[in-house]
């Protein structure tokens, strides 16, 4: 339960800033900080159990048939990421209080931020892979809102759209990969998946599943060639960049690498795909970072490079590569978040992020300069800072790998080259911003130090960089140990976090990187001239062009396929179905199966003949709408008789009342249409339609014949055997609707209510002219209320309602139920409207049908939720037999409440459509009859 509350806190907490926004920025900030503060305290309280070697698991069945459970897991890896998400998130909230201007909607910003925080916690604490995927997609959606927070800016909108497209596409690939993993293992629970590494790697689907999972990882963590979206996401406010794009969102991908490491790692395919992708990302990001003039652009490409470094470590087949990767995740989160915040302070105080303009800031922002220089030095891997320790481990692991055989030396050489550029762009950040002359043409001048509390988050993160760099064994070592052990899924290899390991090759690589970085920066001018001569490639422009090309292609296809002809659409649909069935039946050696058909008696043959004649006459007389409707109604009645003939009384009752309601509805619609339809189809089109109809008729007949002459296994036996014992009712059809398949029924009545509300919205304020003459030119009757119909309708209403109640109450054991009873009530009420008029009925029966339909759906849903209170699956019904004096024994079942919800929804939705359709001709102050 504690884990569930930790994940739920940010989601509930997202409401507080919205409520407190009207009271000012300080109450809004405090309200936003409540959820992460409580969550952080709770995680720290649970950490002691994790350090003792315990793994916390909680699981609640949700949709077990699909393998989807509400399962949460807190181990060392989850603890590390939860601390990063909650801790840095809390600091970002404090920082954003001073960064955002008074005019900006602070409450909405904090709500988006907390929504993202909850999604990330769901990702790192999920035990079920399907549940993890749901939170994964929620991180993409919430980051879209945060990146596009400044929606008035074109770059923010385009950057958000690009991020959502790339990460959303990767999420689809991840979905397919997770489904394959679940298929291979037989479960979507992480505990089972992580213990099935050998089974997964030996499976024939392993390469496909691995590629799909890695596509999701690489897109989310901005790995080459999917790295282009991250720099353009820097159009977001700086607190968003500090949180999403350095500490959390882009870490989701490397988190998944760490989480699935025991299940997927260990094969050559893993090592080559992951390590080479990471190596390419490391080099591309490091090189590109040096040439960026935008301060956040430099940090964005440096983030890409460091994410490549972490990915490369997960791909190496060395004992400590996993430990080094997790160690660098911790270090990168601290120094990069502090650097983004420092960049935000500079932008906030100068109005610019162009490093060609913001020079000499040491003179104006000395305190911020010191913090930024320490964080930049950690990013460059300067000794006595945390970045140096993890980079030393990284260099050491590149020397131990043997991925490329005799060319394995290329990986440490490339790592050293990336280190050279890392030092160069870190040095550029320090020198160009804080020294290098005086500022030029700043929008805000002179700049000054920000408010005191705006620097506190940066100070805390920089202090962690120093503390971990000088005292790693006493600060980060326990957390690193439990996180790495959880990722490896076994015992930890031996390693040492000492600052000094003597003179060795990794230290020499660090010295080469430091010296080479200083040299590269000193010779930057020819490099910048060379870079300026390269072709201008703007990823955002290219992406937008591709999007517009897809839009044009979609428009072209739509214009070719959508002609506006309903006949053409139906013809294509029917011809496609005819083709598919023909292809499916063609391999059969004969159409007739071993099972014999039931003998055809005279009554059944007569019914089939009348039904066929009804269908043919409806098609032949379709231009005479009223006649066609009457013939169609005859066909509906014959179908009801057919159900009764073949012992399906429930279906017969349902068909009967549905037919009545449908005829009333169509009569109301026909009231506003011409009585005859002019001939519009040519003879050739008529022949086409006739041939298509005949072909589809023959196809359906043959398909039915093939199915009915072959034996098949039916689930009817299960329902017949368990209807009374499992559902408490002998009417199998009704028990299926309210118990066995109650979830389907709940979905159907929900769709019915939504459809009714949609029709109501379309009919709102619509007024149609009322016809005054029949097709022969005779005027309609002047009598508003025909006396016979008026008298009979008022006598029939109480009788119909009594029958409706009777059908409802007996539905669990005899033909009936809430759906049929609701339709009977709807027909009785519709008769009152037809006979007496809308105003007369509404004055005497002031019913709110919209609210009635909503209450019906709500009651049905609450009935399902009630079973959870007793530890049973959703929509599990309970029943019992009771005895009262004079009454005797009777049965009560919770399914009756569900059926009552069905009844209310059917009555409300049906009347909502019929009554509002009848009101179309009403002018203000007039009555329609």
Secondary structure, 3 states (H helix, E strand, C coil): CHHHHHHHHHHHHHHHHHHHHHHCHHHHHHHHHHHHHHHHHHHHHHHHHHHCCCCEEEEEEEEHHHCEEEEEEECHHHHHHHHHHHHHHHHHHHHHHHHCCCCCCHHHHHHHHHHHHHHHHHHHHECEHHHHHHHHHHHHHHHHHHHCCCCCCHHHHHHHHHHHHHHHHHHHHHHHHHHHHHHHHCCCEHHHHHCCHHHHHHCCCHHHHHHHHHHHHHHHCCCCCCCHHHHHHHHCCHHHHHHHCCCCHHHHHHHHHHHCHHHHCCCHHHHHHHHHHHHHHHHHHHHHHHCCCEHHHHHHHHHHHHHHHHHHHHHCCCCCHHHHHHHHHHHHHHHHHHHHHHHHHHHHHHCCCECCCCCCCCCCCHHHHHHHHHHHHHHHCCCCCHHHHHHHHHHHHHHHCCCCHHHCHHHHHHHHHHHHHHHHHHHHHHHHHHCCCCCCCCCCCCCCCCCHHHHHHHHHHHHHHHHHHHCHHHHCHHHHHHHHHHHHCCCCCCCCCCCCCCCCHHHHHHHHHHHHHHHHHHCHHHHHHHHHCCCCCCHHHHHHHHHHHHHHHHHHHHHHHCCCCHHHHHHHHHHHHHHHHHHHHHCCCCCCCCCCCCCCCHHHHHHHHHHHHHHHHHHHCCCEHHHHHHHHHHHHHHHHHHHHHCCCHHHHHHHHHHHHHHHHHHHHHHCCCCCECCCCCCHHHHHHHHHHHHHHHHHHHHHHHHHHCCCCCCCHHHHHHHHHHHHCCCCHHHHHHHHHCHHHHHHHHHHHHHHHHHHHHHHCCCCCCCCCECCCCCECCCCCCCHHHHHHHHHHHHHHHHHHHHHHHHCCCCCCCHHHHHHHHHHHHHHHHHHHCHHHHHHHCCCCHHHHHHHHHHHHHHHHHHHHHHCCCCCCCCEEEEEECCCEEEEEECHHHHHHHHHHHHHHHHHHHHHHHHHHHCCCCCCCC
